[in-house]
Amino acid sequence: MSLRICILETDVLRPELVEQYQGYGRMFEQLFARQPIAAEFSVYNVMNGQYPPDDLQFDAYLVTGSKADSFGNDPWIQTLKAFLLDRYQRGDKLLGVCFGHQLLALLLGGKAERATQGWGVGVHDYQVPGRAPWMSPEVQELSLLISHQDQVTALPENATVIASSPFCQFAAFHIGDQVLCFQGHPEFMHDYSRALLDLRQQSLGPVVYDAAIDSLGREHHGTTVAEWMMRFVAHNR
C-alpha cells in the first residue's frame, strides 16, 4: 500500500525557471519516484493559501524550501506554523527541507537565523554521527546540494542530530519517530543548482561562486535521503 504524502510548497520558482522545473512539489515527486518505496503525493502551495481539506488523511506532511526566511513574520508563514503545530500535536509525521527544516526547528523550540558563515551553495559533505533503523541504505558521509544563507543554530531539546559539518552543525535532525529534517536539498538537480548559482553570481562573489560551480562535478545522496524519508514515514506506521 502506497504512503500518502502531503507536500506543502512554500515558494514559487523564479519566472525564468518555471517552464523547465515547474515547482518544488514537482521536484519532490520526481525525486521520490527514484527510490523504492511506493508513495503518492498531493501538493498544496501554502504561500498562495492552499491547504489540504480536513477530511484528507496523510501519512506525513513535507515542508519544502523557500526564498523566505523561516523566522520571517509574513502572514502565510504564521498560518503555516499554526497548521504544523496542530499536525504535530495530533501526532502526525512531519518532514522538512531547508526552509522547512528551519521552520520546524523554530516551531518546536529551536532557533534559526541568518548564518554568520554566509551562503552555503553547491555540493556539501556532512558527517553522519548517528544511526536509526530507517537510515537505509547506510552511508558514512552524506553529500547534498545546498542553497541557504540561514541555519538552525539551536535544536529543539528532544532532537537528535544525524548530519553535521563544520559549516553547518545541525544539518539534519529527527525528533523520535515524528519529525525528520534536512538543511540540504535532496530534490535539487545539478542543472537547477547551476541555474540558481548563475542568478546569484553577483551576490555570492567570485570565490564562493567558483567553488560551488566546481563542486557540481560531484554526485550527491538525494535519492538516499528520499529513501530515508519514506522509510521514516513507514517506520512504526
C-alpha positions as CSV (number, residue, x, y, z in Angstrom):
1,M,0.0,0.0,0.0
2,S,1.4,3.4,-1.0
3,L,2.4,6.0,1.5
4,R,0.3,9.2,1.2
5,I,2.4,12.3,1.5
6,C,1.2,15.9,1.6
7,I,3.7,18.3,0.1
8,L,3.4,21.9,1.5
9,E,5.1,24.0,-1.1
10,T,6.5,27.2,0.4
11,D,7.7,29.1,-2.7
12,V,7.1,29.9,-6.3
13,L,10.0,29.4,-8.6
14,R,11.6,32.4,-10.4
15,P,9.8,33.0,-13.7
16,E,12.7,32.0,-15.9
17,L,12.9,28.6,-14.1
18,V,9.2,27.6,-14.0
19,E,8.9,26.2,-17.5
20,Q,11.7,23.7,-17.0
21,Y,11.3,22.8,-13.3
22,Q,7.6,23.8,-12.5
23,G,8.0,23.9,-8.7
24,Y,9.4,22.3,-5.6
25,G,6.4,20.0,-5.3
26,R,7.1,18.5,-8.8
27,M,10.8,18.2,-8.0
28,F,10.0,16.1,-4.9
29,E,7.6,13.9,-6.9
30,Q,10.4,13.2,-9.3
31,L,12.9,12.6,-6.5
32,F,10.6,10.1,-4.6
33,A,9.9,8.3,-7.9
34,R,13.6,7.3,-7.9
35,Q,13.5,5.5,-4.6
36,P,11.9,2.0,-4.0
37,I,9.1,2.7,-1.5
38,A,5.7,3.4,-3.2
39,A,4.2,6.7,-2.4
40,E,1.6,9.1,-3.8
41,F,1.6,12.9,-3.4
42,S,-0.7,15.8,-3.1
43,V,0.9,19.3,-3.5
44,Y,-0.5,22.4,-1.9
45,N,1.1,25.8,-2.3
46,V,0.7,27.3,1.2
47,M,2.4,30.6,0.1
48,N,-0.7,31.0,-2.0
49,G,-3.0,29.9,0.8
50,Q,-3.7,26.4,-0.4
51,Y,-4.1,23.7,2.3
52,P,-5.5,20.1,2.2
53,P,-9.1,19.6,3.2
54,D,-9.6,18.5,6.8
55,D,-11.1,15.1,5.8
56,L,-8.0,14.0,3.8
57,Q,-5.6,11.8,5.7
58,F,-1.9,11.7,5.0
59,D,1.0,9.6,6.4
60,A,3.2,12.6,6.5
61,Y,3.5,16.3,5.7
62,L,6.6,17.6,3.9
63,V,7.5,21.3,4.1
64,T,9.7,22.4,1.1
65,G,12.4,25.0,0.7
66,S,11.7,28.7,0.1
67,K,13.4,32.1,-0.6
68,A,11.6,33.3,2.5
69,D,13.1,33.4,6.0
70,S,11.8,30.8,8.4
71,F,12.0,33.4,11.1
72,G,10.0,36.0,9.0
73,N,6.7,37.5,10.0
74,D,4.9,37.0,6.7
75,P,1.2,36.2,7.4
76,W,1.4,33.0,5.3
77,I,4.4,31.8,7.5
78,Q,2.3,32.4,10.6
79,T,-0.6,30.4,9.1
80,L,1.8,27.6,8.2
81,K,3.3,27.5,11.7
82,A,-0.2,27.2,13.3
83,F,-1.1,24.4,10.8
84,L,2.1,22.5,11.5
85,L,1.9,22.8,15.3
86,D,-1.6,21.4,15.1
87,R,-0.4,18.5,13.0
88,Y,2.5,17.9,15.4
89,Q,0.2,17.9,18.4
90,R,-2.1,15.4,16.6
91,G,0.9,13.1,16.3
92,D,1.3,13.4,12.5
93,K,4.7,12.8,10.9
94,L,6.5,15.9,9.6
95,L,9.3,16.3,7.1
96,G,11.3,19.5,6.5
97,V,13.8,20.5,3.9
98,C,15.9,23.8,4.0
99,F,13.2,26.4,4.9
100,G,11.0,23.5,6.2
101,H,14.0,22.2,8.3
102,Q,14.5,25.6,9.9
103,L,10.8,26.3,10.4
104,L,10.1,23.0,12.2
105,A,13.2,23.5,14.4
106,L,11.9,27.0,15.3
107,L,8.4,25.9,15.9
108,L,9.4,23.1,18.2
109,G,11.7,25.1,20.5
110,G,15.0,25.6,18.5
111,K,16.5,28.6,16.8
112,A,17.1,29.6,13.2
113,E,18.8,32.8,12.0
114,R,20.9,34.3,9.3
115,A,24.2,32.4,9.3
116,T,27.5,34.2,10.2
117,Q,29.2,31.7,7.8
118,G,27.4,33.3,4.8
119,W,25.9,31.4,1.9
120,G,26.1,27.7,1.6
121,V,25.9,26.6,-2.0
122,G,26.9,23.7,-4.3
123,V,27.6,20.1,-3.1
124,H,28.3,19.9,0.6
125,D,29.6,17.0,2.7
126,Y,28.3,16.0,6.2
127,Q,29.4,13.5,8.8
128,V,26.7,11.1,9.9
129,P,27.1,10.7,13.7
130,G,24.0,8.7,14.4
131,R,22.2,5.6,13.1
132,A,18.5,4.9,13.1
133,P,16.6,1.8,11.7
134,W,15.2,3.9,8.8
135,M,18.6,5.2,7.7
136,S,19.0,2.6,4.9
137,P,20.9,2.5,2.7
138,E,23.7,3.3,5.2
139,V,26.4,5.9,4.3
140,Q,29.4,7.0,6.3
141,E,29.3,10.6,4.9
142,L,26.4,12.4,3.3
143,S,26.7,14.7,0.3
144,L,23.8,17.0,-0.7
145,L,23.2,20.0,-2.9
146,I,22.6,23.1,-0.8
147,S,21.5,26.7,-1.2
148,H,21.0,28.6,2.1
149,Q,22.1,31.7,4.0
150,D,20.1,30.8,7.1
151,Q,20.8,28.0,9.5
152,V,19.4,26.2,12.6
153,T,21.6,27.4,15.4
154,A,19.9,25.6,18.3
155,L,17.9,22.4,18.1
156,P,14.6,21.6,19.9
157,E,15.6,19.9,23.2
158,N,14.4,16.4,22.2
159,A,16.1,16.4,18.7
160,T,18.9,14.1,17.6
161,V,21.5,15.3,15.0
162,I,22.0,12.9,12.1
163,A,24.2,15.1,9.8
164,S,26.7,17.7,10.7
165,S,29.7,19.6,9.3
166,P,32.0,22.5,10.5
167,F,30.0,24.8,8.2
168,C,26.5,23.6,9.3
169,Q,26.4,21.9,12.7
170,F,22.8,21.0,12.7
171,A,22.4,19.9,9.1
172,A,19.8,17.2,9.7
173,F,17.9,16.0,12.8
174,H,15.0,13.9,13.9
175,I,12.6,14.0,16.8
176,G,11.7,10.4,17.7
177,D,9.6,8.8,15.0
178,Q,7.7,12.0,14.3
179,V,9.9,14.8,12.7
180,L,12.8,14.4,10.2
181,C,14.5,17.5,8.7
182,F,17.4,18.2,6.3
183,Q,19.1,21.5,5.6
184,G,20.3,20.2,2.2
185,H,18.1,19.8,-0.9
186,P,17.7,16.1,-1.9
187,E,15.3,17.2,-4.6
188,F,17.7,19.5,-6.4
189,M,19.4,18.5,-9.6
190,H,22.8,19.7,-10.7
191,D,21.4,21.8,-13.5
192,Y,18.9,23.5,-11.3
193,S,21.6,24.3,-8.7
194,R,23.7,25.7,-11.6
195,A,20.8,27.9,-12.7
196,L,20.4,29.3,-9.1
197,L,24.1,29.9,-8.8
198,D,24.2,31.9,-12.1
199,L,21.3,34.0,-11.0
200,R,23.0,34.8,-7.7
201,Q,26.6,35.1,-9.0
202,Q,26.9,38.8,-8.2
203,S,25.7,38.5,-4.6
204,L,27.8,35.3,-3.9
205,G,31.1,36.8,-5.1
206,P,33.7,35.0,-7.2
207,V,35.3,32.8,-4.5
208,V,32.0,31.3,-3.3
209,Y,30.6,31.0,-6.8
210,D,33.6,29.4,-8.3
211,A,34.0,26.8,-5.5
212,A,30.3,26.0,-5.8
213,I,30.5,25.5,-9.6
214,D,33.5,23.2,-9.1
215,S,31.6,21.1,-6.6
216,L,28.8,20.4,-9.1
217,G,31.1,17.9,-10.7
218,R,30.4,15.5,-7.8
219,E,27.3,13.3,-7.2
220,H,25.1,13.7,-4.1
221,H,22.9,11.5,-2.0
222,G,19.5,13.0,-2.8
223,T,17.9,9.6,-3.6
224,T,19.4,8.1,-0.4
225,V,17.8,10.8,1.7
226,A,14.5,10.4,-0.2
227,E,14.5,6.7,0.8
228,W,15.4,7.6,4.4
229,M,12.4,9.9,4.4
230,M,10.0,7.2,3.1
231,R,11.4,4.6,5.5
232,F,11.0,7.1,8.3
233,V,7.3,7.6,7.4
234,A,6.7,3.9,7.1
235,H,8.5,3.1,10.4
236,N,6.1,2.2,13.2
237,R,3.2,3.4,10.9
